[in-house]
């Protein structure tokens, strides 16, 4: 027997008690949900909405723990290395599961191998915004301006490699326009400069943009989902506006560590789906502008692969890099 085979056998033997326990009386203790970002973001809010219902369904305390840092990689690595016994879960977004692999060659986790998909749970449309002072009322008008004045305009984002940046880069690539990216430390200062007319356009998540749209400080030209956003159905999709192939939004999903026994994953999927459809959860998500999207584990796995391939191509074509 080789050293590698012996190590593999020892690893299997070491996990056997956990597997037996997990497939028997699970759960018998508290369950924690790691969030890779600071409080207040989409995964944090959704996890805290769902957690009390998971507690009811599973009969054990469900604790939400924020562990931000390294663009979400700290929490992702912690989950990837945790025991696959159903007691550690991960509520995360497109950033760790689909963008980071194409952006960070030194990533120390594999989104496919190291995580067991449970379910998509929320989708948040991104919206293309311009200041009214620009005199543009639709995507065609913006394209006409950018093509008439190549190299003279800039788009803002919440930071290099963030979903808002990549949405702007996807727009640049598909529209074939010459614009400059200006990264900010978060979307709030970017919105401030957009309102002031210091940058020409930006993509932002629809919920925080709604107040700016409602009071006329910004004009919404299109949403990145393939269907119109339920929160603002009067805004056309980017595809309707003429940008063929444009699809960009952020999303939140539940995962367990890779290797978690199938019966536990199935139970978690059932309980997450049940929790997501509770009236208080759906009502609050609707108020926030989040769209409920429940999937099967297989559907989430396939969706994640498609998203990763799409954003990897955008990153490669845009020659986008980040400093570690």
N, C-alpha and C positions, 0 to 999 in steps of 0.2 A: 504494500500500500504506500503510495507517495505521500510526502508531507502535506501537499495540498488536499489530497483525498482525506487524510486523517483530520485536517483542520475542518474540512467541510462536514465530516461525520460528527466531530465534536460540536460544531455550531448547531447542527440539526438536533443533537441530543440535548444541548443547552436550551433550545427553544421548545422542546417537546412539552415540558410542564406548562409553559405559557399557552401553547396551542390547546392542550387538553383543558386547561382552565377556561380559556376563551370560548371554546366550543361547547363547554358544559354550562356552568352557572353564570356566565358573563351576562351583564356586568355585576361585579360584587363590590365595587368601590367607585370613587369619584372619577370623572372623565374631564380632561382639560382640552380646550380648543386653543391652539396657538394662532395668534394673529401676527403677520410679519410687519405690520405698520403701526404707527401711533394711534391712540384713540381718536374716534371721530370720522374715520374713513369708511368706505362702503363695507369691507369685510368685517370691521369691528362692529358697526351698527347692526348689520344683518345677523352676525353671530349672537349678539346680545338680545336681539328680538327672538331668535329661535331657541336659545339655550333653556329658558324656563319650560318650554314645551318638550324639549329633549329630556329634561329632568323628569317630567311627568311620564313620558313614554317609556323611559329606560329605568326609572325607579332609583336613580342615583344622582348625586349632585353633578352639575355640568358647569365647570369653571372656565371663564374666558380670560386668557392671558396675553397681553400685548408684549411682543418681543421684537421691536423695530431694529433696523440697522443693516447696512450693506445692501440697500435696495431690496430688502426682504430676505436676503440669503441667510442671515443668521437664524431666523426661525425655520426657514426651509431645511437647512442642514440639521437643525435640532430634531425636526420631525423625521427626516430621512434616516437618522441614526437611532431613533427611539425604538423600543421593543414593539413589534407588531402584534400587540395584544388587545387593541381596541380601546385603550385608555388615553391615548394621545391622538388628537385630531388636528387638522390643519384647515383653516379657512383663509383662502388666499385669492389672488387675482391673476389676470393676464401677465402682470409684471414678472412674477417668479416662475410661472409655468410655461409661458410662451415667448416672452421677450428676452429675459435674462440669458437663456441658452445661446441665442444668436449674438448677444452683446458682450458676454463675458466668457472668453475661452477657458478661463481657469475655474469655472464654476465647479463646486465640490459636491454637487448632487445631480442626479439624472431625473428629469421630470417624469419619465415613463417607468424606469426601473424602481425608483425609490419611493413612489407614491401609489396608493391604491385609490382610484377615483371612486367617489361616492355619489355626488350629484352636483350639477350646476344649480344655482339658486337665484342669482340675480344678474340682470344685464342693465348697464347704465349707458344710454346714448351719449355720444359726443356730438357737439354742435359747432358749426363754423360761424364765427362771429366777426363783425367789423364795426367800427364806430360810425355813427350816422354822418359825421363830418366828411367821411370819405365820399359820400354821394353815390354809394353803390347799394342797390336794392335786391340783387340776386346774384347767383354764382356766375352767370354769363357776364354781368357787368364787372365783377371782380376780375374775371379772366381777361376781359378786354383791357382793363386798366393795367394788369400785370404784364400783358404782352405788349402793350403800347410803351411801357416804361421798364424794360428789363433791367434787373440789377439794382433798382432804386427802392425796392420794397422789402419789408422783413415781416416774418411771422414769429409770434411769441410762443413760449411753452413753459411748463413747470420744471423743466430740466432736461438735460441730454439723456436720451434713451427712455424717457417717460412716455406713457401712452399718448399724451397730448403732443409731444414732439413727433412721434412716429406717425400719428394721424396727419400732421402738417407735412411731413416728409412724403407720405403716401400721396397726398394731394399734389405736392410739387412734382412727383414723378409721373403720376397719371396725367396731369394737366400739361406737363412739359413747360413749366414757367421757371424763370430765373429769379429766385427770391432767397433771402438770407435768414437763417435761423438765429433767433435771439433767446437763449435760455435764461430763465429766472429761477429763484429759489422758491418754488411753489407757484400755484396758479393765481393766488390773490394779487401779488405785485405785478404779475403779467397782465391781469385784467385791468389793474389801475392804469398801466401805461397804454393799454389798448383803448380804454375810454378816453384818455388824454390825446390819443392820436399819434403817440410816439412809435407805434408799430402798426402795420396795416391790417393784419388779421391773426386769429388764433383759433384753435380748437379747444373747447373745454367740456367737462362733463355737464350735461344739461341741468341737473338740479341746482348747482351754485350759480349757473348762468341765468336762470329764469328771472330773478329779480332785476337784473340788468336789462333783460329783454322787455320785461313788463313795463318798466318805467321809461323806456326809450333811450337808455344810455348806450345800448348796443343793439345792432341789427343782426338777427339770426338768418343765415342764408340756407343752411341745410343740415340735416342730421346724418350721422354715419351708419345708422342701422338700415337694413334693407326694407323695413317697414317704417312708416311714420311713427314718431314717439307718441305714446298715449297721453303723456303730460302736455304736449304741445302739437296736436295733430295738424295745425295749420302750416307747420314748417315742412317743406318738401324734403325728401331724402336726397342725398348727394347724387345718387344714380338718376333720380327723376330730374335733378338739376343739370344733368349732362355729363357727370364724371363717371363714366362706365367703369365698373369693377371696384368702385370705392365701397369699402366696408370697414368701419373702425368704431369700436366701442370698448368700454371696459366691462369686466364681468367678475363675479365672485362665485367660488365653488368650494365644496367640502372634499377633503381627502383624508385618508389614513396612511400610515407608513406602508411601504411596499411589503408584501408578504403577510399582511393581515388576513386571517382566515376568511374564506368566502362567506360562511354563515354570519360572521360579524358584519362584514361589508353590506350584506343584504339587509340585515336588521337595521343598520345605521341608515341605509338608503330609505327604507320604509319609514323610519321615524323622522328623518329630515324632510321627506316629502310631506308627511302628515303635519309636521310643525310649520312648514312654509305656507301651508294652505289654511292655517288658523286665521279667523277674521281679524284679530288684532295685528297679526304680522302682515297680512295682505293690505290692510287699510293703511298701516304706517308706511309700508313700502310705496304704496301709491301716492301718499302725501309727499314723500321724499323724491318722487320721480324715478324710483327704481322699478324695473320690470321683472316680475317673477318668472323664472325659467327653471323648471324642474326637469332633470334628465335622468336617464339610467346611467349606471357606471360605465357601460360600454359606449354610450353616446358621448359622455364626457371625455373618455379616452380618445375617441375619434376626433372630437371637436378640438381638443388640446393639440393634437398632432397637426391639424389643419391650421390652427392659429400660429403654431410655432413655425411652420414652413412659410406662411405668409410673411410674418414679421422678420424672419431670418433673411428673406429675399429683399425686403425693404431696407434692412440694416446693411446688407452687403452692397446693394446698388447705391445707397447713400454714403457708403464708407464711414459709417457712424461708429465711433469708439468712445469708451468712457474710461476715466482714470479710476483705478481701484484704490 
